[in-house]
């Protein structure tokens, strides 16, 4: 194999594919990136056996072929090469090394045979649809923070993607929950997405998709089956295994009859929560919300460090109510809201609270209270 290509093109692609490679591997081939040259392109592929990312890079191919090179080392080398450099990749006759040349720099790298490299993409996809990258990013951004990191509840370690019938027709909905908070976002269902099986997209896959989205208007093709999902961008293809589990019936925890309505300036509220929570304990992070008509008092009482209170003028005309929340969760939700005014629908100190943007029905958040 011998191919020449621009350093910038190679670095961009290596940045995309090397991220899925784990730093520590007991299987040596999984530390490598597969490079295959043919025609006028170089194809790069990396995998951790759960996710596989492939990308095509324009190159001048003098001799076709394929090999595998340590992914993180190759990325570091190319990153440190001078801008504008032409990179030449050539396998040596000994079959055990590859030479990388750029200007006066020359590296000889250990390689492993292409035949050892695993392929996880086998199998047919039963459903396929296309949507704008910006819409996919919105679904992810609005829900990702609520994904559980508790490995024992593995079925919560991702975003539940499924289609639903709503008042405005078919919708593509994303839901994530960790048992303490729940986030739900939806968009009008793209053609071909109605009736898809409900699938749980793993947390690591979600993070990689976020990083791959660069142009919001770009079309992203999504293919899925019961076991795998594939995202095709312009030059990048990400294939991932799905979480094999049953997502809980989240509809049961979304409150329907909360009758106490609180309207508060989102930025003022977030800033006040942030200030008073400065004295909260690392373990508890509890902040108390005391509601009275027209007024909200936020307070934190930490026996080890002190206390703090702050008052806000709000729209609230129901009965007085004291309720506690984890301040970190309040800030996470406030960061996802988009309008100036946040709406809290409350019931009592022990019941879940519904949070959403005023006039925005396609995104909602549910937060479980704390004892304070």
Steps between C-alpha positions, in 0.01 A plus 500: 500500500618851417286815524555876529252740657461837670587509869182704577272241334670209677494675839130584477410139422730355762342735756162348416599134501768476772261614776318166508827313562550423869836606645548163668425186305566137583449421129785673309310535168234716674767765568547542125326687222443313173628691195397383155607683183327456167406719206541864607425465871623367831241324718553509876318275746516464880292299748468401865269208404195704605548802272661513157590824319613513137600801293624559147782747431611625156850375419737433211530122501803361318455146627188357662503290814398486864658482843439602863699755704480603870221759493600739779866504399414572137264780606769656723761484223276660238381764750861605563594526133523854354190645334485454123723190508455219248489165677623184328395162641682194367509142624843344498604175336559334840119501554545610862548878474358806327699810417338842546686786333426874508766752398812412697310287752498125465336240726511123485196351674413145602195361318264206538337314208168625363354147521499519884283813508141433620188606310182576698291639213374167365123456496202665336326816622120482501418874514653806337425872507675834452488817708697823533807487723366800693184310592700198614725729705196660663361161608837407650586834660164526677517151653862387533560653845237271656663173385580277798862413577401217735629185331266267692202665330658454158167553318511867613854553365379653175233697316174321419413583138152409374200626304172607659165632384430843648234771460703646211553163326790256505805611699854369543568514874815473711482429874770463767471450875719409795214446742538847654418706191355435157546687173276464194537667161329435168488615139250430220569144385714493182367290214578134568537535877143423604468153647870458573580269793581686821879488537744607773804679353801465738654801675838472322329484160295808586819692590669401173199609293505841669865544404439395140225756438664806346237637260141521628357494147687182402280197439564202728379157397396275790462124455404267779410146593422336833870473584685779315470859379698676229545876443631608161636854467665630181828309531463337843302189590444407866357157578414405857353214693184590691441438870325166532242582762149635558463871566251566784149632439607861545149634434396391848736748670403803290249687719168581334308675779750738661288810560741750661659711226822697554639734233852631562769677296728215395831686525416666832392165642815316384727775637321497837519119530869516412568764766317342793630149419856623558460413869326166441675174584664305219292196591158656540496803270146563624332836443160583649240689296243681716208623290251767595278709271731720289817393683755216492759462775797272434690381804784267590591398853825310550590435867868469403544824305205737544180602330378715211167644381387698198161635399359526147187669370300236311158426358336265751152523648437153649531382860829544684739209437845391620684252278864391469710412195857406418654831391716332235193348337318836504797666326526221243134543405518880500792476256282306253210747500491748213236764575536783751234356731506154656178330609489268802186292553495379861271284713643444849841459673513126429387485136695547176506850350459577129731766349479643147535810286194721477311409183734215406325164505766293324747501789431428866690408815393316814685544828460293817502702823737458797428512872622830648 
